[in-house]
């Protein structure tokens, strides 16, 4: 059975794990509140890049949070071929292009092969396990932002979130938004771990008339 999350995006395969639907619904609300506060409004079609996307469970949440803007191009990239295959089967975009690719987003000059993106998303970044790799990936993400674009990242852990922020700040990124998710679902496989525990949004440069988080 197909489900339409909105703005022409079709979910063709339901989530098999029941908590996932609740997680992505809460993520949608979290992102919508942040983007509204930051006045991320677009009247034209936008381009969206989802890095280290895995199965891209959050695709519907992103489309809904970015509405009423229509997505002209949605690209997901991940190393895991099986996850990319599942994402490709699950999601369809009726009025634009959606594509999921197997690839290494941390590779040098990788993003130079792609167009610029209005909105880039990284969910549950894994900085402290591979800091050198993630430094490159974050640099690629920042370089791929279109003028006025935003990079949004969520984290499982508070400490790892701070490492992410520090890495991007050393590259000149501006922190526009940084919040602790009040409804984040706790996970029992590690202390202090929860789903989308922290959300931060960055830009290449400070936009006019936007509140910044230090």
C-alpha positions in Angstrom: 0.0 0.0 0.0 1.3 3.4 -1.0 1.4 6.4 1.4 1.8 10.0 0.4 3.8 12.0 3.0 3.0 15.2 0.9 4.4 17.3 -1.9 4.4 14.5 -4.4 6.5 12.0 -2.4 5.1 8.5 -2.3 6.1 5.9 0.3 5.6 2.6 -1.5 6.8 0.2 1.3 5.8 0.7 5.0 8.3 0.6 7.8 8.7 -2.9 9.2 9.9 -1.7 12.7 6.9 0.1 14.4 9.0 2.6 16.4 10.5 4.0 13.2 7.2 5.7 12.1 7.0 7.5 15.5 10.7 8.6 15.3 10.4 10.1 11.8 7.1 11.9 12.8 8.9 13.5 15.7 11.9 14.3 13.5 9.5 16.0 11.1 8.1 18.2 13.8 11.6 19.0 15.1 12.8 20.1 11.7 9.6 22.0 10.8 9.9 24.1 14.0 13.6 24.8 13.3 13.1 25.7 9.6 10.1 27.9 10.4 12.1 29.8 13.0 15.0 30.2 10.6 12.6 31.4 7.8 13.8 28.8 5.4 11.2 29.5 2.7 11.5 28.7 -0.9 9.0 29.3 -3.7 10.9 27.6 -6.4 11.8 23.9 -6.5 14.6 23.0 -4.2 17.4 20.4 -4.3 17.9 18.1 -1.3 21.0 15.9 -0.5 20.8 13.2 2.2 24.3 12.0 3.1 25.1 8.7 4.8 21.4 8.1 4.4 21.2 4.4 5.0 17.6 3.3 4.2 16.6 6.9 4.1 13.7 6.4 6.6 13.6 10.1 7.1 12.8 11.0 3.4 9.1 11.6 4.1 9.9 13.7 7.2 12.3 15.9 5.2 9.8 16.5 2.4 7.0 17.4 4.8 9.2 19.6 6.9 10.4 21.5 3.8 6.9 22.0 2.5 5.4 24.0 0.8 8.6 24.0 -1.2 8.5 21.3 -3.8 11.6 19.0 -4.3 13.0 19.1 -7.8 15.9 16.8 -6.9 16.4 14.5 -4.0 19.6 12.5 -3.8 20.6 10.0 -1.1 24.1 8.6 -0.8 25.4 5.8 1.4 28.1 3.2 1.4 25.8 0.2 2.0 24.3 -1.2 -1.2 21.5 -3.1 0.6 20.3 0.0 2.4 20.3 2.0 -0.9 18.4 -0.8 -2.6 15.7 -0.6 0.1 15.5 3.2 0.0 15.1 3.0 -3.8 12.2 0.6 -3.5 10.4 2.6 -0.7 10.4 6.2 -2.1 9.1 7.7 -5.3 8.8 11.4 -6.2 6.0 12.2 -8.6 6.9 15.7 -9.6 10.7 15.6 -9.5 13.7 13.4 -9.5 14.7 11.1 -6.6 17.7 8.9 -6.7 19.7 6.8 -4.2 23.3 6.0 -4.9 25.9 3.7 -3.4 29.0 5.8 -2.8 31.5 7.3 -0.4 30.5 10.9 0.4 33.8 11.4 2.2 35.9 10.9 -0.9 38.1 13.8 -2.0 36.4 15.9 -4.6 33.3 13.7 -4.5 30.9 16.6 -4.3 32.4 18.4 -7.2 30.7 15.9 -9.4 27.3 17.0 -8.1 25.2 20.2 -8.3 24.8 22.5 -5.4 22.0 21.7 -2.9 19.6 24.0 -1.1 19.2 21.6 1.9 21.6 18.9 3.0 20.8 16.5 5.8 22.9 14.0 7.8 21.1 11.9 10.3 22.9 10.3 13.3 26.4 11.3 12.2 29.1 9.0 13.5 32.0 11.4 14.0 33.8 9.9 17.0 34.3 6.5 15.4 36.0 7.9 12.3 36.9 11.6 12.8 39.2 11.9 9.8 36.5 10.4 7.5 33.8 12.6 8.9 35.9 15.7 8.7 36.2 15.1 5.0 32.5 14.3 4.6 31.4 17.4 6.5 33.8 19.5 4.4 32.2 18.0 1.3 28.7 18.7 2.6 29.5 22.3 3.4 31.1 22.8 0.0 28.0 21.4 -1.7 25.7 24.0 -0.2 24.1 26.5 -2.6 24.0 30.2 -1.6 21.5 30.5 1.2 21.4 26.8 1.7 21.4 25.0 5.1 23.1 21.8 6.4 21.1 20.0 9.2 22.6 17.2 11.3 21.2 15.0 14.1 23.2 13.1 16.6 22.7 10.1 19.0 25.0 11.4 21.7 25.6 14.9 23.3 29.4 14.5 23.2 29.5 13.4 19.6 27.3 16.3 18.7 29.8 18.8 20.2 32.6 17.2 18.1 30.4 17.7 15.0 29.9 21.3 15.8 33.6 21.9 16.5 34.6 20.3 13.1 32.2 22.5 11.1 33.1 25.6 13.0 36.8 25.1 12.1 35.6 25.1 8.5 34.0 28.5 8.9 30.4 27.2 9.2 27.8 29.3 11.1 25.6 27.6 13.7 22.1 28.7 13.1 20.3 26.3 15.4 21.2 23.9 18.1 18.6 22.1 20.2 18.1 19.1 22.4 15.2 17.0 21.2 12.7 16.9 24.1 10.9 13.9 22.7 13.9 11.9 21.6 13.3 8.1 22.1 16.0 6.5 24.4 17.9 3.5 23.1 19.3 0.9 25.5 22.4 -0.2 23.5 24.5 2.6 25.0 24.3 5.1 27.9 23.1 8.5 26.9 22.0 7.4 23.4 18.6 8.4 21.9 17.1 8.9 18.5 17.8 12.3 17.0 18.9 13.4 20.4 20.4 16.7 19.1 19.7 18.8 16.0 22.0 21.5 14.7 21.6 23.5 11.5 24.5 25.3 9.8 25.2 27.7 6.9 28.3 28.7 5.0 27.9 32.3 6.2 25.8 34.2 8.6 22.4 35.1 7.0 20.8 38.5 7.8 18.3 38.8 10.6 18.6 35.2 11.9 19.2 34.3 15.5 22.4 32.3 16.0 23.3 29.7 18.6 26.9 30.0 19.9 
